[in-house]
């Protein structure tokens, strides 16, 4: 039994809590009142706490900052890891509960009962503040009840307070159907609250060495069809947009107001940085205008890990009818994510892990999924995710796209009326018929197939090989388009990068208009890093 909560106990709590969430992941997913990505709460909580544990593991030898205790340092690592890996509403709220604990206990020399009670109260305040429109009968009610019970225990005995908090959390969870009609109608308790109860029980187990006896909440065995009632937000909005954002507090305040006017289920939470400096934020909102939501982030600062999901294609977390279909694509860039999401695809941020791709595949709820990696480095990961998905009963076909322009070409010919295998072939043929090029600046001296280059030179790569080396960005972009059109083509797609100079796309479009008057040009802000311009020729 522990008298105080030290750094080692924090690490054990994170590991034990993650184990409990994984054990009950399917059960929590089945508690949702509507079957869309926000509804896969068990999966989202597992992914969020996995990120927290990874942050703890990576910084095992890091010394605390001045004035921060060892246990406070561990809690801060856990909270920041959860923030950066937070998925869905429940994951974001969990990250803020952890942040509240970390902020309160960071400089407390000894974490006894009353300190834990105070930290739970601050965690409650932080969690409520994170949600634009707090709803009772959710995880918020559960953490509030836990904090109240911890305070009413009025004890410095850590075990007494932890038991009181976990016990009342379980009772509050049982009351959630009385507070939220959607839960009562579905015959379940709140999914996020169930996850929090598992984490509090894990904390009791770490502190006391005992596993609290808790009855497993009753879950339905078959999910009802999609209804007008959602876990958060209304059915008025068709897309979930989530991204990380590096931005100052003042800019985020303006962005929050813009997003609140665009949709609902708005959660904007930061990592607790100083108001005078740029802070990392996790932004989550349901909207109809994906572009406006992402643009609000771009105006505020630097958004990344952008995820866009269309609710209409997320009928359930388990495989749907035998021929239900979906597309999962990888996108590195704000505009690219918007374009692909607008085509009805589930978008995964660039450089994903196998687990992240598998999670996206499961979230589509489709029995047949086409996967477009859009990067040579993601091909192997995509195939590994496809193999894992097959074990779950989901048929996944990888169309080996190596650039987002190929994904756009493939999605343009997708036809649900065709047999799935024929549709995959058509998409692969369209992607293969789209030649692609990338223009970037050389980062080091090297010998290429087009000759030697020096740092700062402009490189034009066609199908992955350096074809041109220049000194002027616009001239090199125009030259590589000329080279590609020399082999034929009717449509040119231009995706400008995050660091592209103003007017680049217009200059290239004008050049094509003069040199190739019968070729159509489509230009979009891609927002991709490293490459000022991506080119596709069909």
C-alpha positions in Angstrom: 0.0 0.0 0.0 1.2 3.5 -0.8 1.0 6.5 1.5 1.9 9.0 -1.3 1.7 9.0 -5.1 5.3 9.0 -6.4 6.6 9.0 -10.0 6.9 5.2 -10.1 3.2 4.9 -9.0 2.2 7.4 -11.8 3.9 5.2 -14.4 2.3 2.0 -13.0 -1.1 3.8 -13.0 -0.7 4.7 -16.7 0.3 1.2 -17.6 -2.4 -0.4 -15.5 -5.1 2.0 -16.8 -4.1 1.3 -20.4 -4.3 -2.5 -19.8 -7.8 -2.0 -18.3 -8.9 0.1 -21.3 -7.6 -2.4 -23.8 -9.4 -5.2 -22.0 -12.7 -3.4 -22.1 -12.2 -1.6 -25.4 -14.9 -3.5 -27.3 -17.3 -3.2 -24.4 -16.9 0.6 -24.2 -17.2 0.9 -28.0 -20.5 -0.9 -27.7 -21.8 1.7 -25.2 -22.0 4.5 -27.7 -25.4 6.1 -28.5 -24.4 6.6 -32.1 -22.0 4.6 -34.2 -19.6 7.2 -35.7 -15.9 7.9 -35.0 -16.7 10.0 -31.9 -18.7 7.0 -30.8 -15.7 4.6 -30.8 -14.9 5.8 -27.3 -13.1 2.7 -26.2 -10.8 2.8 -29.2 -10.2 6.6 -28.8 -9.4 6.3 -25.1 -6.9 3.4 -25.8 -5.2 5.5 -28.4 -5.1 8.5 -26.2 -3.6 6.7 -23.2 -1.2 4.8 -25.4 0.2 8.1 -26.5 0.5 9.1 -22.8 2.4 5.9 -22.0 4.7 6.4 -25.0 5.5 9.9 -23.7 6.4 8.5 -20.3 8.6 5.8 -21.8 10.5 8.1 -24.1 11.3 10.6 -21.3 12.2 8.0 -18.7 15.6 9.6 -17.9 14.5 13.2 -18.2 15.0 15.4 -15.1 12.1 17.5 -13.9 12.1 21.2 -14.4 13.1 23.5 -11.5 10.4 23.5 -8.9 8.6 20.4 -10.4 8.5 17.2 -8.4 9.4 13.8 -9.9 5.7 12.7 -9.7 4.6 16.1 -11.1 7.0 15.7 -14.0 5.7 12.2 -14.8 2.1 13.5 -14.7 3.0 16.3 -17.0 4.6 13.9 -19.5 1.5 11.7 -19.3 -0.8 14.7 -19.8 1.1 16.1 -22.8 1.3 12.7 -24.4 -2.4 12.3 -24.0 -3.0 15.7 -25.5 -0.9 15.1 -28.6 -2.5 11.6 -29.1 -6.0 12.5 -28.1 -8.7 11.0 -30.3 -12.3 12.1 -30.3 -14.2 14.1 -27.7 -13.5 11.6 -24.9 -9.8 11.4 -25.6 -9.5 15.2 -25.5 -11.4 15.5 -22.3 -9.3 12.7 -20.7 -6.2 14.7 -21.7 -7.5 17.7 -19.8 -8.4 15.6 -16.7 -4.7 14.5 -16.7 -3.6 18.1 -17.2 -5.6 19.2 -14.3 -4.0 16.6 -12.1 -0.5 17.5 -13.4 -1.0 21.2 -12.9 -2.1 20.8 -9.3 0.2 18.1 -8.1 3.3 19.2 -10.0 4.8 21.3 -7.1 3.1 19.4 -4.2 6.0 17.7 -2.3 3.9 14.9 -1.0 0.6 13.7 -2.6 -1.6 12.6 0.2 -5.4 12.3 0.4 -6.3 16.0 0.5 -3.9 16.8 -2.3 -5.4 14.2 -4.5 -8.9 15.5 -3.7 -7.9 19.0 -4.7 -6.3 17.8 -7.9 -9.5 15.9 -8.8 -11.5 19.1 -8.3 -9.0 21.1 -10.5 -9.2 18.3 -13.1 -12.9 18.6 -13.1 -12.7 22.4 -13.7 -10.2 21.9 -16.5 -12.3 19.3 -18.2 -15.5 21.4 -18.1 -13.6 24.4 -19.4 -12.4 22.4 -22.4 -15.9 21.8 -23.7 -17.8 24.6 -25.4 -21.2 23.3 -24.3 -20.8 20.9 -21.3 -23.5 18.1 -21.1 -24.4 16.3 -17.9 -24.7 12.6 -18.0 -21.2 12.3 -19.6 -17.7 11.8 -18.4 -17.9 15.3 -17.0 -20.5 14.3 -14.5 -18.5 11.3 -13.5 -15.3 13.2 -12.8 -17.3 15.9 -10.9 -18.8 13.2 -8.7 -15.4 11.6 -8.1 -14.0 15.0 -7.0 -16.9 15.7 -4.7 -16.6 12.3 -3.0 -12.8 12.8 -2.6 -13.4 16.2 -0.9 -16.1 14.8 1.3 -13.8 12.0 2.5 -11.9 14.9 4.3 -8.9 12.7 4.9 -5.2 12.8 4.2 -5.1 9.0 3.8 -4.5 8.5 0.1 -6.2 5.1 0.1 -9.4 6.4 1.6 -9.6 9.3 -0.8 -8.8 7.2 -3.9 -11.4 4.6 -2.9 -14.1 7.3 -2.3 -13.4 8.9 -5.6 -13.6 5.6 -7.6 -16.6 4.3 -5.8 -18.7 7.5 -6.3 -17.5 7.6 -10.0 -19.1 4.2 -10.5 -22.3 5.3 -8.9 -22.3 8.5 -11.0 -21.8 6.3 -14.1 -24.9 4.3 -13.2 -26.9 7.6 -13.0 -25.9 8.9 -16.4 -29.0 7.4 -18.2 -31.1 9.5 -15.8 -29.3 12.6 -16.9 -29.1 12.0 -20.6 -32.2 10.7 -22.4 -30.1 9.4 -25.3 -28.4 7.0 -22.9 -31.7 5.9 -21.4 -33.2 5.3 -24.9 -30.2 3.2 -25.9 -30.1 1.3 -22.6 -26.5 2.1 -21.8 -24.3 4.2 -19.5 -21.9 6.9 -20.8 -19.0 5.4 -22.7 -16.4 8.0 -21.7 -17.5 7.8 -18.1 -17.0 4.0 -18.1 -13.5 4.6 -19.3 -12.8 7.1 -16.6 -14.1 4.6 -14.0 -11.6 2.0 -15.2 -8.8 4.5 -14.8 -9.8 5.4 -11.3 -10.1 1.8 -10.4 -6.6 1.3 -11.8 -5.4 4.1 -9.5 -7.0 2.4 -6.5 -5.3 -0.8 -7.4 -1.9 0.9 -7.7 -2.3 2.6 -4.4 -3.9 -0.2 -2.3 -2.8 -3.3 -4.2 -6.5 -4.3 -4.3 -8.8 -4.6 -7.3 -12.2 -2.8 -6.6 -15.1 -5.2 -7.2 -17.3 -3.5 -9.8 -20.2 -4.9 -11.8 -19.7 -4.6 -15.5 -22.3 -2.2 -17.0 -24.9 -3.9 -19.2 -24.3 -3.3 -22.9 -26.5 -4.0 -25.8 -25.4 -6.9 -28.0 -26.6 -5.3 -31.2 -26.2 -1.6 -31.9 -29.3 0.2 -33.0 -29.4 1.9 -36.4 -28.0 5.4 -36.7 -30.5 7.8 -35.0 -30.8 11.5 -34.7 -29.3 11.4 -31.2 -25.5 11.7 -30.9 -23.1 11.3 -28.1 -22.1 14.9 -28.7 -23.5 17.5 -31.1 -26.4 17.3 -33.5 -26.9 15.5 -36.8 -26.9 18.9 -38.5 -23.1 18.7 -39.1 -21.6 16.1 -41.5 -17.9 16.2 -40.7 -15.6 15.7 -37.7 -12.4 17.8 -38.0 -9.6 17.4 -35.5 -6.0 18.7 -35.6 -3.1 19.8 -33.4 -2.2 23.5 -33.5 0.8 25.5 -32.5 -0.5 29.0 -31.8 -0.5 31.8 -29.2 -3.4 32.1 -26.7 -4.8 35.3 -28.3 -5.0 33.7 -31.8 -6.7 30.6 -30.4 -9.3 32.8 -28.6 -10.3 34.2 -32.0 -10.3 30.8 -33.6 -12.5 29.3 -30.9 -15.1 32.0 -31.7 -14.9 31.3 -35.4 -15.3 27.5 -34.9 -18.2 27.9 -32.5 -20.0 29.8 -35.3 -19.3 27.0 -37.8 -20.5 24.0 -35.9 -20.8 22.2 -32.6 -19.1 19.6 -30.3 -16.2 22.1 -30.1 -13.3 21.3 -27.8 -10.1 23.3 -27.9 -7.5 22.4 -25.2 -3.9 23.4 -24.7 -0.9 21.9 -22.9 -0.8 24.6 -20.3 2.0 26.8 -21.8 2.5 30.4 -20.9 -0.1 32.9 -22.4 2.9 34.9 -23.7 4.2 32.1 -25.8 3.0 29.7 -28.5 1.2 26.7 -27.1 0.2 23.3 -28.5 -3.5 22.8 -28.7 -5.8 19.9 -29.7 -8.8 21.1 -31.7 -12.0 19.1 -32.3 -15.2 20.3 -33.9 -18.2 19.0 -36.0 -18.9 21.1 -39.0 -20.3 21.2 -42.6 -17.6 23.5 -44.0 -14.4 21.6 -43.6 -12.3 24.2 -45.4 -13.5 27.0 -43.2 -12.6 25.0 -40.1 -9.2 24.2 -41.3 -8.7 27.8 -42.5 -9.5 29.0 -39.0 -6.6 26.9 -37.7 -4.3 28.1 -40.4 -5.1 31.8 -39.5 -4.5 31.1 -35.9 -1.1 29.2 -36.2 0.3 26.0 -37.6 -2.1 23.1 -37.7 -0.9 19.5 -38.2 -2.0 15.9 -37.8 -5.3 17.0 -39.5 -8.0 14.4 -39.5 -11.3 14.8 -41.4 -14.0 12.2 -41.1 -17.4 12.1 -42.8 -20.0 10.8 -40.4 -22.3 9.4 -43.1 -19.7 6.8 -43.9 -19.3 5.7 -40.3 -22.3 3.5 -39.7 -20.7 1.3 -37.0 -17.4 0.2 -35.6 -17.9 -3.4 -36.6 -17.8 -4.5 -40.3 -21.1 -3.6 -42.0 -23.1 -5.3 -44.7 -21.1 -7.6 -47.0 -20.6 -4.9 -49.7 -20.4 -1.8 -47.5 -17.4 0.2 -48.7 -15.1 3.0 -47.7 -11.8 4.6 -48.6 -9.0 5.5 -46.2 -6.3 7.9 -47.5 -3.1 9.3 -46.0 -2.7 13.1 -46.3 0.2 15.4 -45.2 -1.2 18.9 -45.6 -4.2 21.0 -44.7 -5.6 21.4 -48.2 -4.9 17.9 -49.2 -6.8 16.5 -46.2 -9.7 18.8 -47.1 -9.7 17.7 -50.8 -9.6 14.0 -50.0 -12.1 14.3 -47.1 -14.4 16.1 -49.5 -14.3 13.0 -51.8 -15.8 11.0 -48.9 -12.6 9.4 -47.8 -11.5 8.9 -44.2 -8.3 10.9 -43.9 -5.3 9.8 -41.7 -2.4 12.3 -41.1 0.9 11.8 -42.8 3.4 9.2 -41.7 0.9 7.0 -39.8 1.6 3.9 -37.8 0.1 0.5 -38.6 -2.2 0.9 -35.6 -3.4 4.4 -36.8 -4.3 3.0 -40.2 -6.0 0.0 -38.7 -8.0 2.3 -36.4 -9.1 4.3 -39.4 -10.1 1.2 -41.3 -12.2 0.0 -38.3 -13.8 3.4 -37.9 -15.2 3.2 -41.4 -17.3 0.3 -40.3 -17.2 -1.0 -43.9 -16.7 -4.6 -44.8 -14.5 -3.6 -47.9 -12.0 -0.8 -47.7 -9.6 0.6 -50.3 -6.5 2.1 -48.7 -4.4 4.8 -50.5 -1.0 5.4 -48.8 0.1 8.4 -51.0 3.8 8.0 -50.1 6.4 5.4 -51.0 7.4 5.3 -47.3 3.9 4.4 -46.2 3.4 1.4 -48.6 4.7 -1.2 -46.2 2.7 0.2 -43.3 -0.4 0.2 -45.5 0.0 -3.5 -46.4 0.6 -4.4 -42.8 -2.6 -2.6 -41.7 -4.5 -4.4 -44.5 -3.2 -7.8 -43.2 -4.3 -7.0 -39.7 -7.7 -5.8 -40.9 -8.2 -9.1 -42.7 -7.9 -10.9 -39.4 -10.8 -8.7 -38.2 -13.0 -9.7 -41.1 -12.5 -6.6 -43.2 -11.3 -6.9 -46.8 -8.8 -4.2 -47.5 -7.2 -3.6 -50.9 -4.2 -1.3 -51.1 -4.0 0.9 -54.2 -0.2 1.8 -54.2 -0.5 5.5 -54.7 2.7 7.4 -54.2 1.4 10.9 -54.3 -1.8 12.7 -53.3 -2.5 13.7 -56.9 -2.8 9.9 -57.7 -5.3 9.5 -54.9 -7.4 12.3 -56.3 -7.4 10.6 -59.7 -8.3 7.2 -58.1 -11.1 8.6 -56.0 -12.6 10.4 -59.0 -13.4 7.1 -60.7 -14.7 5.2 -57.6 -18.1 3.7 -58.4 -20.0 1.8 -55.7 -22.2 0.2 -58.4 -19.2 -1.9 -59.6 -18.0 -5.1 -58.0 -15.5 -4.2 -55.3 -12.6 -5.9 -57.1 -13.4 -4.2 -60.4 -13.6 -0.9 -58.6 -10.2 -1.4 -57.0 -8.8 -2.2 -60.5 -10.3 0.9 -62.0 -8.9 3.1 -59.2 -5.5 1.5 -59.6 -5.5 2.1 -63.3 -6.5 5.8 -62.8 -3.8 6.2 -60.2 -1.2 4.6 -62.5 -2.3 6.8 -65.4 -1.5 9.9 -63.3 2.1 10.8 -63.5 3.3 12.8 -60.6 6.2 15.2 -59.8 7.4 17.0 -56.7 9.4 20.2 -56.5 11.5 21.0 -53.5 14.8 22.7 -52.4 17.9 20.6 -52.0 18.9 20.3 -48.4 22.4 19.0 -49.0 25.0 18.6 -51.7 24.5 15.4 -53.7 25.0 13.7 -57.1 21.7 13.0 -58.8 20.8 11.4 -62.1 20.3 15.0 -63.4 23.8 16.0 -62.2 25.2 17.5 -59.0 23.2 19.7 -56.8 24.0 22.1 -53.9 22.0 23.1 -50.9 19.2 25.5 -51.9 19.0 24.4 -55.5 15.5 23.7 -56.8 14.9 20.0 -57.6 12.1 18.7 -59.7 11.5 14.9 -59.2 9.4 13.0 -61.6 8.1 9.6 -60.3 10.7 9.8 -57.5 13.7 10.6 -59.7 15.4 14.0 -60.0 14.9 15.2 -63.6 15.7 18.9 -63.3 17.9 21.1 -61.2 17.3 24.8 -61.2 17.8 28.1 -59.3 14.4 29.7 -59.8 11.4 28.0 -58.3 8.8 29.2 -60.8 11.0 28.5 -63.8 11.7 25.0 -62.5 8.1 24.3 -61.8 7.1 25.4 -65.3 9.9 23.3 -66.9 8.9 20.1 -65.1 5.3 20.6 -66.2 6.5 21.1 -69.8 8.6 17.9 -69.6 5.6 15.9 -68.3 3.2 17.3 -70.9 5.7 16.5 -73.6 4.6 12.8 -73.1 0.9 13.7 -73.5 -1.8 14.8 -71.0 -5.1 16.6 -70.8 -5.4 17.6 -67.1 -2.7 19.1 -64.8 -3.3 19.2 -61.1 -1.2 21.6 -59.0 -1.0 21.3 -55.1 0.9 24.2 -53.5 2.7 23.5 -50.3 2.7 25.3 -47.0 5.9 27.2 -47.8 5.0 28.0 -51.4 5.4 31.7 -52.4 2.3 33.6 -53.2 1.3 33.4 -56.9 3.2 30.2 -57.6 0.2 28.3 -58.8 -1.1 31.2 -60.9 2.3 31.6 -62.6 2.4 27.9 -63.5 -1.2 28.0 -64.7 -0.4 31.0 -66.9 2.6 29.3 -68.4 0.5 26.2 -69.2 -2.2 28.4 -70.8 0.4 30.0 -73.1 2.4 26.8 -74.0 -0.4 24.2 -73.8 -3.7 26.0 -74.5 -5.8 22.8 -74.7 -4.7 21.4 -71.4 -7.0 21.9 -68.3 -5.3 23.1 -65.1 -6.7 22.6 -61.6 -4.9 24.3 -58.7 -5.5 23.8 -55.0 -3.7 24.9 -51.8 -2.3 21.5 -50.6 -0.5 22.7 -47.5 2.0 19.9 -47.6 5.4 20.4 -45.9 8.8 20.4 -47.8 7.4 20.5 -51.3 6.3 23.9 -52.6 4.5 22.2 -55.5 3.1 18.7 -56.3 2.1 18.1 -59.9 -0.2 15.5 -61.4 -0.7 14.9 -65.2 -3.5 12.8 -66.5 
